[in-house]
């Protein structure tokens, strides 16, 4: 279920809530209880993981087998 951010038009409280898209009409401010809320644009960041480089094998020139070392450096 996605997280949405809202701003209450009555008390100016910013809050987040988990809702299905078809339930966005029934959001109430947790502070004052009004339904007069505006949905805010949320900034998201994609989840990333750094790729792991393979360990350089012993006796070789690096993980890519270059004599001067790893080509990834």
Residue pairs with C-beta under 8 A, 6 or more apart in sequence:
1 18
1 19
1 20
2 18
2 19
2 20
2 21
3 16
3 17
3 18
3 42
4 16
4 17
4 18
4 19
4 24
4 27
4 39
4 42
5 14
5 15
5 16
5 39
5 40
5 41
5 42
6 14
6 15
6 16
6 17
6 27
6 29
6 37
6 38
6 39
6 40
7 13
7 14
7 37
7 38
7 40
8 14
8 15
8 29
8 31
8 32
8 34
8 36
8 37
9 34
9 36
9 37
9 38
10 29
10 32
10 34
10 36
11 29
11 31
11 32
11 34
13 29
13 30
13 31
13 32
14 40
15 29
15 30
15 31
17 27
19 27
24 39
26 35
27 35
27 37
28 34
28 35
28 37
29 35
29 36
29 37
53 63
53 70
53 72
54 63
55 63
56 62
56 63
56 70
57 63
61 67
61 68
61 69
62 68
62 69
62 70
62 71
63 70
63 72
64 70
64 71
64 72
